[in-house]
Amino acid sequence: MNPRITVKPAETIPDDACVRHYDELEGSAKQEFPNMIERGNRPLDTNTALQFSDGEFVKYVGYYRISFS
């Protein structure tokens, strides 16, 4: 079964949070990220999912929190 990832807008970022900018994402993660924002919770292939970390934040047009479910 492919991992499911939820991407939610974040209004505040903890001081000790891991934050990456969209430009720092690689390959399939960079391609899928806009779709993840648009479609919400969705399954990803394992290789793409492993490019994200549970609880990290990605700055795109705003800050988004990544959660594995």
C-alpha positions as CSV (number, residue, x, y, z in Angstrom):
1,M,0.0,0.0,0.0
2,N,1.3,3.5,-0.9
3,P,1.8,6.0,1.9
4,R,-0.8,8.8,2.3
5,I,0.3,12.3,2.8
6,T,-1.7,15.3,4.0
7,V,-0.6,18.8,3.2
8,K,-2.2,21.6,5.2
9,P,-1.6,25.3,5.2
10,A,0.2,26.5,8.4
11,E,-0.2,29.9,9.9
12,T,2.6,29.5,12.4
13,I,5.9,27.6,12.2
14,P,7.6,26.3,15.4
15,D,11.1,27.7,15.9
16,D,12.6,24.2,15.7
17,A,10.7,23.1,12.7
18,C,12.3,21.6,9.6
19,V,11.4,24.0,6.7
20,R,12.3,23.4,3.1
21,H,11.5,25.7,0.2
22,Y,9.7,24.3,-2.8
23,D,12.9,24.7,-4.9
24,E,14.7,22.4,-2.6
25,L,12.4,19.5,-3.4
26,E,13.7,16.9,-5.8
27,G,12.2,15.2,-8.8
28,S,8.8,13.6,-8.2
29,A,8.3,15.4,-4.9
30,K,8.6,18.7,-6.7
31,Q,6.2,17.6,-9.4
32,E,3.6,16.2,-7.0
33,F,3.6,19.0,-4.4
34,P,1.2,21.4,-6.2
35,N,-1.2,18.4,-6.8
36,M,-0.9,17.5,-3.1
37,I,-2.0,21.1,-2.1
38,E,-4.9,21.0,-4.6
39,R,-6.2,17.5,-3.8
40,G,-5.3,17.2,-0.1
41,N,-4.8,13.7,1.4
42,R,-3.6,11.4,-1.3
43,P,-1.6,8.2,-1.8
44,L,1.9,8.6,-3.3
45,D,4.3,6.1,-4.6
46,T,6.8,5.1,-1.9
47,N,9.8,6.7,-3.6
48,T,8.0,10.1,-3.8
49,A,6.7,9.8,-0.2
50,L,10.2,9.1,1.2
51,Q,11.3,12.5,-0.1
52,F,9.2,14.1,2.6
53,S,9.4,13.9,6.4
54,D,6.4,13.7,8.7
55,G,5.9,17.0,10.4
56,E,8.2,19.1,8.1
57,F,7.1,22.3,6.5
58,V,7.4,23.3,2.8
59,K,7.3,27.0,1.7
60,Y,5.5,27.2,-1.6
61,V,3.1,30.1,-2.0
62,G,2.7,29.9,1.8
63,Y,3.8,27.4,4.4
64,Y,2.4,23.9,4.4
65,R,2.8,21.2,7.0
66,I,3.4,17.6,5.8
67,S,1.7,14.8,7.7
68,F,1.8,11.1,7.0
69,S,-1.5,9.2,7.6
